[in-house]
Each structure stands twice: as structure tokens, then as C-alpha cells.
Amino acid sequence: MARKAGRVEFEADDGRVVHYDRHPNGGGLVSPRAVVDPDATIAANAYVEEGAQVGRQTTVGEGSWVDHGVNVGAGVRVGGNVHLGPGTYVGDRARIDSRAKIGAGVVVEPGAHVGPDTLVPDGTTVRGGRAGRTAA
């Protein structure tokens, strides 16, 4: 179901009013200070924060959160309920499965795959192939 584009406002925990725009492809909430390719799909209840960039033909799934300063390349598949921590880089054609939690400053190399329910610690580099599960 398509959602109408528009501005949405929330009050942050610190009392600031935070603005988001609905992305025309999927209806997800995108900070006006983020750059999302019009060819990307942002699910209706997904968030893209200030300073983030999302490339063409990338899909961000339901309930996912692309945090501040994240750079997501082209053709990336981000599953549902994924958190991409601040300053993370996700290379082209990477795949991050549902419920994965990616820490701050992580590098997910192009074509890499992060499995479901995987916790990737801050500062880690995920090379080609699957990221191993890390205990919380």
C-alpha cells in the first residue's frame, strides 16, 4: 500500500522536535538531512536518520533503523528489524538479514552477508561470506 508523502514530527527524549519526511518509495521515515536515492525502498515503519545515505535499488525492511551517519551502498538488502549503528558503512550488494544488530563504525564489505539475529560488535569489519554470531 502506497503512503502519501508528507512531513512527520516527533518529540525526542531530550525535548527536541525531530522531523522526518515519508520516502515516496515505501513510505519510510527519512530525516530531511539524510540522502536516500529515489530508487531505494524504505519500508513504512523504517527510519533513516540525519547524515545517513542510502543508495539506489537498496531495500530497508520493516522496523529497521539506519542510524546517524550510516552509508548504505547500492543494491543492498536490509531485512526487517535491523539496526545499523552510527557511522557504519555497508558496501554495494551486501545483505543483512532480519533482526541483525550492527554496531557503530562497522564496515560491511561489498557483497558480504550478515545472517539473521547476528550481533556485530562496534568497529568490526565483515568480509565476504557470513558473519558469525556473537554472544550479546
N, C-alpha and C positions, 0 to 999 in steps of 0.2 A: 504494500500500500504506500503510495507516494504521500509525503508530508509537504505541506506548504512551507516555503522558505520564510524565515522571519527571525526576529531578534528575541532571545530569551535572557532573562536576568535572574541571578541567584544571589543570595547574601552569603558570603564566605564566613567561616568560623570567626575571623577577626573583624567582622562587621562591614568589610568592603563589599560593594556591589560588583559582581563579576558578570560580564556579558558574553553571550555565545550567539553565533548565527547558525541556523539549520543549513546543513550542506544539501545542495539540490539533488544529489545522488545518494539516497538512503535516509536523509533527514537527520543525520547525527549532529551533535552539538560541537561547533568549531569556534575557538577563540578568534576574534577579529584580528589578532596578532599572530595567528598561525597561517601557514600556506598549505592548502590542500588542492591538489590537481583536480579540476572539474571532472576528470575521467575516473577518479577514485570513488569508491563506495564506502560511506561511513554509516554504519547501522544506526537506527533511530535513537537508541539509548547508549551510544558510544560517545566518548568525549575526546577532543583533540585540544590540548592546552596551548597557551601562549608560547611562541617561539618554536613550535613543532612544525615539521614539514612532512607531507605525505605525498608520495609520487604517483604517477599515472598508473592506472589499472591495478591499484592496490585496493584490497578489501579489508576493512576493520570491522570485526564482528560485534554482535550484541553484547552490551555491558562492558566493552573494553575501554581502556583508558590509555591514551597516548599522552604521556606527561610532558612537562615543560622541556623545551629544547631537544626533543627527540627528532631524529631524522630517519624517515622510513623511505626506502628506495621504491623503484618501480616494480610492479608485478608481484608484490608481497602479499601473502595471505596471513592475516592475523585472526585467529579464532575468537570465540566468544569468551568473555570474562577474563581477558588477558590484561595485565598491567605492564606497560613499557616504562621503566623508570627514567627519571630525569637524565638528559644528556646521552641517552642510548642511541646507537646507530644500528639500523637494520638494513643490510645490503639487498640489492635487487634480487628478486625471485626467491627470497627466503620464505620459510613457512614457520609460523609459530602457532602451535595447536592450543586448543581451549584450556583455560584455567592456568596457563603458564604465568609465572611471575618473573619478570626480567628486572634485575636490579639497576641501580644508577650507573651510568658510564659504561654499560656493556656494549661490546661490538659483536653483532651477529653478522658474520661474513656472507657475501652473496651466495645464494643457493643453499645455505645451511638450513637445518631443520631442528626445531626445538619441540620435543614431544609434549603431550598433554600432561598437566599437573606438575610440570618441571619448575623448580626454583633455580634461577641462575643468579649467583651472588654478584654484588657490585663489582665492577671493574673486570669482569671475566670476558674473554674472547671465545665465541662459539665458532669453531671452524666447521668445515663441511661435515655432513653426517649429523647424527642425533646428539643432542646434549644429554648427558647423563642426569639422572635425577639426583638432586642434592637435598639432604635432610634439612628440614626447617630449623 
